[in-house]
Amino acid sequence: MFCYQCQETAKGTGCTVSGVCGKKPETSRWMDLLLSVTRGVGTIYHALLQQGQSDDTTVDDFIVDALFATITNANFDDSALLQKVDKGIALKKQLLAKATELGVTLPDYHEVEWGGEKSDYEAEGDRETVLRTTNEDIRSLKETIVLGLKGMAAYYEHAARLGQRDEAIAGFMAEALAGITNPDATADSLLQLLLTTGKYGVDVMALLDKANTGAYGKPEITKVNIGVGKRPGILISGHDLHDIADLLEQTEGTGIDVYTHGEMLPAHYYPELKKYKHLVGNYGNAWWKQKEEFAHFNGPIVFTTNCIVPPSPKANYAGRVFTANSTGFPGWKHIATRPDGHKDFSEVIEMARQCQAPEEIEHGEIVGGFAHDQVFALADKIVEAVKSGAIRKFVVMSGCDGRMKSRNYYADFAQALPKDVVILTSGCAKYKYNKLNLGDINGIPRVLDAGQCNDSYSWAVVALKLKEIFGAADVNDLPIAFNIAWYEQKAVIVLLALLSLGVKNIHIGPTLPAFVSPGVLKVLQDSFGLGTISTVDEDIKTMINA
């Protein structure tokens, strides 16, 4: 195996024996096979779309699901991955037949021509690893694009489940897959495709923002309880708001409480979700602490998306975990989506009835809900604070959290910031500082949490609005610094989206991605000033006091 898609990859270069995330070599092989099949499907589908064939949601949904299933910490279930491979090969044969019928000429790429024989699955998976591309810079560009597509697919799936689709975004995913499948693709063409991926990253985050707010209302400033009640509870993790809406509706009046975990915390900010009185709080912290925290929850746990940490062999909660959508884990029950798009949580609810209430692991409140509409509601106050000097600068600290000790940098950085600096955050990176008492500036909290990682879109919208308000010639002239923590592929698409908007001098950490080669890094540094973090004191001088 070879995998270097997450920030914690072994030795900062790549996992070759087993994944730091818990992914086994066999699982890595089937993911490589699934991605190869998906590249073939995408290439053929793109050729058909170019010849005027209409968008096919069945193909769109396969591409999205396949990409999402291979995201870090999403699916560890080999049988589920192989079922997706089988589905992809069947779909590929249908597309090939259509291309033949219509006389569409297809490129002679290996992924297009491979017949999909089951006897060849293992060998094909071993052939189609990341290392299939020998040129380091070409490989780097191709893999950065596909990792961005994985993040894009995650956001698109959530939007599509809420009825929001966009043929242009779905078509671009196929186009990009065709581009990275081309063995003769040049560095220049791939660099352009990389930036175009970022452009569609902005579009997909806007689509998901529209889907979420259209279904559940615009996020509101909300205090969220981090303690527990006395009734049995269900813990729901991940990012899918459609699933928590189903769960809340089905548990209403049952005497069972619902708690959010990790990236599901922002569910508390939406009016149509927070109206349920049995949505009682958020339990625990970021994804990487789940082993110790889940052991104290006592009730069933539902993963709607990625952020699974494989449990210890003797984990007391292992028999109480359910997966959904693109996620999977051996031995855990998977909740299927019904034909009407909803899920039946009756088995989860019945299990909860037999469980004790959660053990309290902390208590108090945290505040969030500062998406772009709420920030705009505070616009006059914010603009006045900036003009008066009460707010010197904003620093965007969106992104991911992780288990590396080096990530304590972000807590130290937040605490060391001057008192006239406001933190704009989203994603699980906020768990490093959202429980610190950092105060406020003229009633404006110094930590403004927009929500999930996809809500990084809010800070792009806010930046463009501030550019308009202050009459700035360029977004980089605003008093905003970007100090982004990354872990997995949704952070990659957020970064590419910011680059596509022309944002420069972004700092990412705690380390630079292993999939960015020295040659590609130099281009990004020369064109965008992309850099990594150093020490807290040095970075405050660079980002705040500059």
Secondary structure, DSSP 4 states (H G I P E B T S, - for coil): --B--STT-GGGT-BSSS-TTS--HHHHHHHHHHHHHHHHHHHHHHHHHHTTPPP-HHHHHHHHHHHHHTSTTTB--HHHHHHHHHHHHHHHHHHHHHHHHHT------HHHH----GGGHHHHHHHTSGGG--SHHHHHHHHHHHHHHHHHHHHHHHHHHTT---HHHHHHHHHHHHHHH-TT--HHHHHHHHHHHHHHHHHHHHHHHHHHHHHH-----EEEE-S--SS-EEEEESS-HHHHHHHHHHHTTTT-EEEE-GGGGGGGGSHHHHT-TTEEEE-S-SGGGHHHHHTTT-S-EEE-SS---PPPTT-TTGGGEEEETT-B-TTSEEEPBPTTS-B--HHHHHHHHTSPPPPPS--SEEEE---HHHHHHTHHHHHHHHHHTS--EEEE--B---S-GGGHHHHHHHHHS-TTEEEEE-SGGGGGTTTS---EETTEESEEE--SGGGHHHHHHHHHHHHHHHT-SSGGGSSEEEEEE--SHHHHHHHHHHHHTT----EEESS--TTS-HHHHHHHHHHH--EE---HHHHHHHHT--
